[in-house]
Amino acid sequence: MTGVSTEDPRRRIPRTDAVLADPRLAGAVDAVGRARVKDVVVAAQGRARRGELGPDEVTDAVLADLALLGPTAASLRPVINASGVLLHTNLGRAPLSRAARDAVVAAAGTTDVELDLVTGGRGRRGAGALDALAAAVPDAGGVHVTNNGAAALVLAATALAAGREIVIARGEMVEIGDGFRLPDLLVSTGARLREVGTTNRVHPRDYADAVGPDTGMILKVHPSNFVVTGFTSSVPTAELVGLGVPVVVDIGSGLLAPDPALPDEPDAATALRAGADLVTASGDKLLGGPQAGLLLGTAELVHRLRRHPLARALRVDKLTLAALEATLRGPEPPARAMLHTSSRELAARADALAAAVGVEAVACTAAVGGGGAPGVELPSAGLALPVEAAAALRAGADPVVARVERGRCVVDLRSVDPDDDARLAAAIRAALADP
């Protein structure tokens, strides 16, 4: 029929090099690399060939897809944590302070991590971070850092009890997350477990009766992710001292000193003053720093652990050392600030955001998270959105993780940095506008 075009519209799909040459893609090429941008272009061209896009829509689709990739060549994307869980394991637990982030960037290049710039000789690895940790916990005669809290405990168990017994209360044989169980972790070191007491009660005589020539250490574990109530008893650290073997206390959460906001949460200083030979903890929980395992104890014992062959396999890199030192020496990290923010301040932020986006401000309850302070409820404030907004917030260009409760989506502000309120408002507007 005259006047009807028979040209296949797929012939009009722009070539890969033509799309890559579009100046609007230049920033993405610089940020994530030409190869990754090319993959996005090829995927959009495939959608056009299948008729899902018009040929003239390919470049716009590429730009939209690139916006969802995130700002760097890594697949990890920045997320606003509005879940109300301050130390959300799925979101990387403690967010680093600005000082720690700047320290990581500075350390990313060539650094003096093991070089003494004065003498030109080999220096003590991570000396600044170790000195900062020692200053933060003056009750410790020695300090050491591993790549996470479980590694700290593995190093202690291997050095002190491989081929020997670890005496531990039955009620402290916990599962630490993602199916990993403390007993399995300890047995993997070659140690044998000697359980004492019952699930709900243990007494000093239970430990005394169990300790013998084959005992490598007594381990006291804070059951940080659950609470046993009712007819219960446990043995304080001070009552375990003097039984003739090292006492190791795993406090879990990384609290270095008592905090009035968490009166029942164990801290390193108190455990050391009570006579613990070694305290192990995590750096990415209540300390508010990077993922790391902290070992604090007597100078002789920490030196022994640091020189153990396994310590080499568990050591931290320069980025962790930089972030840890900046966390300890710098301003209060976000996790600590969030913990101590007043309810009045949170309510004022909620009212301002609610007015800005046209939703309801509500009172709510936040949690510490990260396996710390179970049962502790933190009064908070936030916004109430339709339940379907939760998925739209997660899928947005600037993802937000909220929580769903009682048939609504709650955006809890206790876990949101105040500097991110403008980003949060924009993300909520976009989610509510999403059809």
VMD Tcl script that draws the C-alpha trace (Angstrom):
set ca {
  {0.00 0.00 0.00}
  {1.40 3.36 -1.02}
  {2.55 5.70 1.82}
  {2.93 3.00 4.50}
  {6.49 2.59 5.84}
  {7.79 -0.95 6.02}
  {11.02 -0.04 7.83}
  {11.69 -2.15 10.92}
  {11.69 0.33 13.86}
  {14.52 -1.65 15.42}
  {16.81 -0.20 12.77}
  {16.39 3.17 14.50}
  {17.78 1.90 17.83}
  {20.86 4.06 18.48}
  {24.26 2.40 18.26}
  {26.14 1.66 21.46}
  {28.94 4.12 20.69}
  {26.41 6.83 19.88}
  {24.69 6.44 23.25}
  {28.01 6.33 25.09}
  {29.01 9.57 23.39}
  {26.00 11.41 24.86}
  {27.46 14.07 27.18}
  {24.79 13.30 29.78}
  {26.51 9.95 30.40}
  {29.95 11.44 30.99}
  {29.51 11.74 34.75}
  {28.40 8.13 35.07}
  {31.36 6.92 32.99}
  {33.73 8.78 35.32}
  {32.00 7.43 38.44}
  {31.31 3.78 37.66}
  {33.44 3.08 34.59}
  {32.78 2.80 30.86}
  {32.32 -0.98 30.96}
  {29.49 -0.82 33.47}
  {27.75 2.01 31.63}
  {28.06 0.01 28.40}
  {26.32 -2.94 30.08}
  {23.40 -0.64 30.94}
  {23.26 0.64 27.37}
  {23.23 -2.87 25.93}
  {20.43 -3.85 28.32}
  {18.33 -0.85 27.23}
  {18.94 -1.68 23.57}
  {17.72 -5.21 24.26}
  {14.51 -3.85 25.77}
  {14.02 -1.71 22.65}
  {14.50 -4.73 20.38}
  {11.82 -6.55 22.35}
  {9.46 -3.63 21.86}
  {9.47 -2.59 25.53}
  {10.99 0.79 24.62}
  {10.79 3.02 21.60}
  {14.11 3.61 19.78}
  {14.08 7.26 20.84}
  {13.63 6.22 24.50}
  {16.84 4.22 24.84}
  {19.11 7.01 26.10}
  {16.54 8.24 28.61}
  {16.13 4.67 29.87}
  {19.89 4.38 30.26}
  {19.99 7.58 32.31}
  {17.16 6.31 34.53}
  {18.85 2.94 35.05}
  {22.18 4.58 35.86}
  {20.49 6.68 38.54}
  {19.46 3.46 40.27}
  {23.00 2.05 40.24}
  {24.31 4.42 42.86}
  {27.12 6.96 42.74}
  {30.15 4.62 42.73}
  {31.55 1.62 40.89}
  {30.60 -0.62 43.85}
  {27.17 -2.20 44.06}
  {26.59 -1.02 47.64}
  {24.18 1.90 47.72}
  {23.73 4.59 50.37}
  {20.51 4.01 52.30}
  {18.62 6.19 54.77}
  {17.92 4.07 57.84}
  {14.44 5.07 59.02}
  {13.72 1.68 60.59}
  {14.22 2.88 64.14}
  {16.91 0.21 64.67}
  {20.05 2.21 65.38}
  {22.50 -0.62 64.67}
  {20.78 -2.43 61.81}
  {22.88 -5.45 60.84}
  {21.44 -5.59 57.32}
  {22.41 -1.94 56.83}
  {25.99 -2.29 58.05}
  {25.33 -1.53 61.72}
  {26.96 1.70 62.94}
  {27.24 4.50 60.35}
  {30.66 6.10 60.47}
  {31.12 9.67 61.64}
  {32.18 12.34 59.18}
  {35.62 12.30 60.81}
  {35.90 8.54 60.28}
  {34.76 8.79 56.66}
  {37.33 11.49 55.98}
  {39.99 9.33 57.64}
  {39.09 6.39 55.39}
  {39.39 8.55 52.28}
  {42.77 9.87 53.43}
  {44.00 6.35 54.20}
  {42.81 4.94 50.87}
  {45.98 6.04 49.15}
  {49.56 5.33 50.18}
  {49.94 5.72 53.95}
  {52.45 5.18 56.74}
  {50.48 2.28 58.21}
  {53.69 0.33 59.01}
  {56.38 2.95 58.45}
  {58.12 5.26 60.90}
  {58.56 8.45 58.90}
  {61.19 9.75 61.34}
  {63.57 6.80 61.16}
  {62.52 5.43 57.81}
  {62.27 1.98 59.38}
  {59.35 -0.33 59.98}
  {56.79 1.10 62.38}
  {54.18 -0.50 64.65}
  {51.17 -1.33 62.50}
  {48.20 0.88 63.34}
  {50.01 2.57 66.22}
  {47.64 5.55 66.21}
  {44.50 3.42 66.43}
  {45.95 1.22 69.18}
  {47.07 4.25 71.18}
  {43.60 5.78 70.84}
  {41.97 2.56 72.02}
  {44.34 2.31 74.98}
  {43.56 5.92 75.92}
  {39.83 5.22 75.73}
  {40.13 2.24 78.10}
  {42.91 3.09 80.57}
  {42.04 0.04 82.70}
  {43.45 -2.19 79.94}
  {47.14 -2.99 80.16}
  {47.17 -3.98 76.50}
  {44.94 -3.66 73.45}
  {44.65 -5.38 70.09}
  {42.27 -5.23 67.13}
  {40.99 -7.99 64.84}
  {38.65 -7.89 61.85}
  {35.44 -8.53 63.87}
  {34.13 -9.51 67.28}
  {33.92 -13.21 66.49}
  {37.55 -13.14 65.35}
  {38.59 -11.60 68.67}
  {36.95 -14.45 70.55}
  {38.41 -17.07 68.19}
  {41.90 -15.67 68.70}
  {41.49 -15.80 72.48}
  {40.07 -19.32 72.45}
  {42.77 -20.61 70.11}
  {45.65 -19.11 72.07}
  {44.34 -20.07 75.51}
  {42.31 -23.23 75.07}
  {43.09 -25.12 71.85}
  {43.12 -28.77 72.90}
  {41.87 -27.82 76.34}
  {38.57 -26.92 78.00}
  {36.57 -23.69 78.04}
  {34.27 -23.44 81.04}
  {31.06 -21.61 80.10}
  {27.58 -21.28 81.56}
  {24.93 -23.27 79.72}
  {22.68 -20.21 79.51}
  {25.40 -18.29 77.65}
  {25.69 -20.69 74.71}
  {24.11 -18.22 72.32}
  {23.48 -18.01 68.59}
  {25.12 -14.82 67.32}
  {23.19 -14.31 64.10}
  {22.70 -15.75 60.62}
  {22.76 -19.26 62.07}
  {26.25 -18.96 63.61}
  {26.37 -20.44 67.09}
  {28.90 -19.62 69.75}
  {29.53 -23.28 70.66}
  {30.35 -24.12 67.04}
  {32.66 -21.12 66.82}
  {34.55 -22.13 69.95}
  {34.81 -25.81 69.06}
  {36.27 -24.84 65.67}
  {39.37 -23.59 67.53}
  {40.10 -27.09 68.84}
  {38.80 -26.32 72.32}
  {36.37 -28.51 74.26}
  {33.40 -26.93 76.01}
  {32.64 -27.65 79.64}
  {29.10 -26.42 80.26}
  {28.10 -25.50 83.80}
  {24.81 -24.62 85.45}
  {21.41 -24.81 83.84}
  {19.68 -22.72 81.21}
  {18.38 -20.23 83.74}
  {20.72 -20.50 86.75}
  {24.43 -20.86 87.40}
  {26.34 -20.49 90.68}
  {30.00 -19.81 91.63}
  {30.42 -23.41 92.83}
  {29.52 -24.64 89.33}
  {32.57 -22.90 87.92}
  {34.82 -23.90 90.82}
  {33.86 -27.55 90.45}
  {34.52 -27.50 86.71}
  {37.94 -25.83 86.70}
  {40.84 -28.26 86.65}
  {44.28 -28.91 85.15}
  {42.79 -29.15 81.65}
  {40.96 -25.81 81.82}
  {42.26 -23.23 79.35}
  {39.94 -20.38 80.31}
  {36.62 -19.38 81.79}
  {34.40 -17.59 79.30}
  {31.59 -15.29 80.37}
  {29.34 -14.21 77.47}
  {26.79 -11.42 77.61}
  {23.58 -12.81 76.03}
  {23.14 -9.58 74.14}
  {20.30 -10.57 71.82}
  {17.82 -12.01 74.34}
  {16.70 -11.68 77.95}
  {15.93 -14.49 80.37}
  {13.59 -13.41 83.16}
  {12.04 -15.04 86.20}
  {13.91 -17.59 88.32}
  {17.43 -16.78 87.13}
  {20.93 -16.23 88.44}
  {24.35 -15.59 86.94}
  {27.83 -15.16 88.37}
  {29.50 -11.72 88.28}
  {32.97 -11.48 86.79}
  {34.54 -10.63 90.15}
  {33.45 -13.99 91.58}
  {35.20 -15.89 88.78}
  {38.58 -14.32 89.48}
  {40.95 -16.39 91.58}
  {40.06 -19.81 90.20}
  {43.52 -20.13 88.67}
  {42.68 -19.71 84.99}
  {42.20 -16.66 82.71}
  {38.74 -15.10 82.79}
  {37.59 -13.88 79.36}
  {34.48 -11.69 79.15}
  {32.74 -11.17 75.81}
  {30.61 -8.03 76.23}
  {29.54 -8.04 72.59}
  {28.30 -4.52 72.00}
  {31.53 -2.52 72.23}
  {30.45 -0.22 75.06}
  {33.76 0.95 76.52}
  {32.43 2.70 79.63}
  {29.09 2.77 81.50}
  {26.27 4.64 79.74}
  {23.31 5.92 81.78}
  {21.03 5.38 78.80}
  {21.80 1.63 78.93}
  {22.28 0.79 82.62}
  {22.10 -2.98 82.08}
  {24.53 -3.12 79.17}
  {28.01 -4.42 80.17}
  {31.04 -2.29 79.40}
  {34.74 -2.98 79.05}
  {35.98 -0.72 81.84}
  {33.70 -2.29 84.44}
  {34.62 -5.84 83.42}
  {38.34 -5.05 83.61}
  {37.99 -3.42 87.01}
  {36.14 -6.50 88.19}
  {39.23 -8.56 87.36}
  {38.67 -9.89 83.85}
  {41.94 -10.90 82.23}
  {40.56 -10.18 78.77}
  {37.50 -8.43 77.34}
  {36.37 -8.94 73.74}
  {33.87 -6.72 71.92}
  {32.76 -5.41 68.53}
  {33.76 -2.02 67.17}
  {30.75 -1.50 64.89}
  {28.05 -1.55 67.55}
  {27.78 0.84 70.49}
  {31.29 2.14 69.96}
  {29.94 3.50 66.68}
  {32.95 2.64 64.56}
  {33.92 0.24 61.75}
  {33.60 -3.53 61.87}
  {36.39 -4.66 64.16}
  {37.07 -6.94 67.09}
  {38.46 -5.32 70.22}
  {40.68 -7.18 72.69}
  {41.40 -5.39 75.97}
  {43.22 -6.99 78.87}
  {46.42 -7.55 80.75}
  {49.61 -6.53 78.96}
  {51.06 -10.05 79.08}
  {47.95 -11.75 77.75}
  {47.31 -9.26 74.95}
  {50.96 -9.49 73.88}
  {50.59 -13.27 73.75}
  {47.51 -12.99 71.54}
  {49.09 -10.40 69.27}
  {52.08 -12.68 68.63}
  {49.97 -15.78 67.97}
  {50.22 -16.98 64.32}
  {46.44 -16.69 63.88}
  {46.60 -12.96 64.62}
  {48.11 -12.39 61.19}
  {45.09 -13.94 59.47}
  {42.69 -11.87 61.56}
  {44.38 -8.48 61.33}
  {42.58 -5.37 60.10}
  {43.44 -3.27 57.07}
  {44.52 0.37 56.98}
  {41.00 1.64 56.25}
  {39.62 0.01 59.40}
  {42.51 1.31 61.48}
  {41.91 4.84 60.18}
  {38.17 4.70 60.83}
  {38.64 3.23 64.30}
  {41.15 5.87 65.35}
  {38.95 8.69 64.06}
  {35.95 7.21 65.87}
  {37.86 7.11 69.14}
  {39.56 10.51 68.83}
  {36.97 12.46 66.86}
  {33.53 13.87 67.62}
  {30.67 11.70 68.87}
  {29.79 9.10 66.20}
  {26.24 9.00 64.79}
  {25.19 5.84 66.66}
  {26.00 7.44 70.00}
  {24.32 10.70 69.02}
  {21.19 8.85 67.93}
  {21.09 6.96 71.22}
  {21.15 10.18 73.25}
  {18.91 12.41 71.10}
  {16.05 13.80 73.19}
  {12.45 12.88 72.47}
  {11.62 16.59 72.24}
  {14.14 17.11 69.44}
  {12.81 14.07 67.56}
  {9.22 15.29 67.90}
  {10.17 18.73 66.53}
  {11.87 17.13 63.51}
  {8.84 14.89 62.92}
  {6.47 17.85 63.00}
  {8.61 19.80 60.53}
  {8.90 16.88 58.11}
  {5.21 16.02 58.40}
  {4.29 19.58 57.46}
  {6.77 19.55 54.58}
  {5.46 16.34 52.96}
  {1.82 16.42 54.06}
  {1.61 13.37 56.33}
  {0.98 12.66 60.00}
  {3.67 12.91 62.70}
  {3.49 10.09 65.26}
  {5.15 8.91 68.43}
  {6.91 5.55 68.10}
  {9.52 3.33 69.71}
  {13.05 2.64 68.47}
  {15.58 -0.06 69.43}
  {19.35 -0.31 69.76}
  {19.72 -3.37 67.52}
  {22.91 -5.09 66.45}
  {22.44 -7.70 69.17}
  {22.69 -5.04 71.89}
  {20.40 -3.96 74.72}
  {17.58 -6.45 74.11}
  {14.26 -5.29 75.47}
  {15.35 -1.66 75.76}
  {12.76 0.60 74.15}
  {13.83 4.08 73.06}
  {11.03 6.67 72.81}
  {11.03 8.17 69.33}
  {9.02 10.13 66.79}
  {8.42 9.78 63.09}
  {5.95 9.84 60.24}
  {3.03 7.56 59.41}
  {2.63 6.70 55.71}
  {0.40 4.26 53.82}
  {1.70 0.71 54.18}
  {2.54 0.45 50.46}
  {4.96 3.36 50.82}
  {7.51 1.04 52.46}
  {8.24 -0.77 49.19}
  {8.22 2.48 47.20}
  {10.73 4.03 49.62}
  {13.10 1.09 49.27}
  {12.83 1.18 45.47}
  {13.48 4.89 45.16}
  {16.52 6.57 43.64}
  {17.56 7.47 47.20}
  {16.48 4.32 49.09}
  {14.85 4.59 52.50}
  {14.32 1.62 54.81}
  {11.31 2.19 57.08}
  {9.28 -0.39 59.00}
  {5.75 -1.71 58.74}
  {3.66 -2.04 61.89}
  {-0.05 -2.04 62.64}
  {-0.97 -1.64 58.98}
  {1.10 1.43 58.28}
  {4.60 2.41 57.19}
  {6.49 4.16 60.00}
  {9.47 6.39 59.23}
  {11.34 6.48 62.56}
  {13.61 9.51 62.94}
  {15.78 8.28 65.82}
  {17.88 6.27 63.35}
  {18.05 9.10 60.78}
  {20.89 11.64 60.82}
  {19.35 15.13 61.06}
  {21.54 16.18 58.12}
  {19.58 13.69 55.99}
  {16.13 15.16 56.71}
  {16.03 17.03 53.39}
  {16.94 13.84 51.49}
  {14.33 11.95 53.46}
  {11.62 14.49 52.62}
  {12.44 14.29 48.91}
  {12.36 10.48 49.01}
  {8.98 10.47 50.76}
  {7.49 12.89 48.22}
  {8.71 10.65 45.40}
  {7.33 7.52 47.06}
  {3.92 9.07 47.69}
  {3.78 10.31 44.09}
  {4.61 6.84 42.74}
  {1.41 5.46 41.14}
}
mol new
graphics top color blue
foreach p $ca { graphics top sphere $p radius 0.5 }
foreach p [lrange $ca 0 end-1] q [lrange $ca 1 end] { graphics top cylinder $p $q radius 0.2 }
display resetview
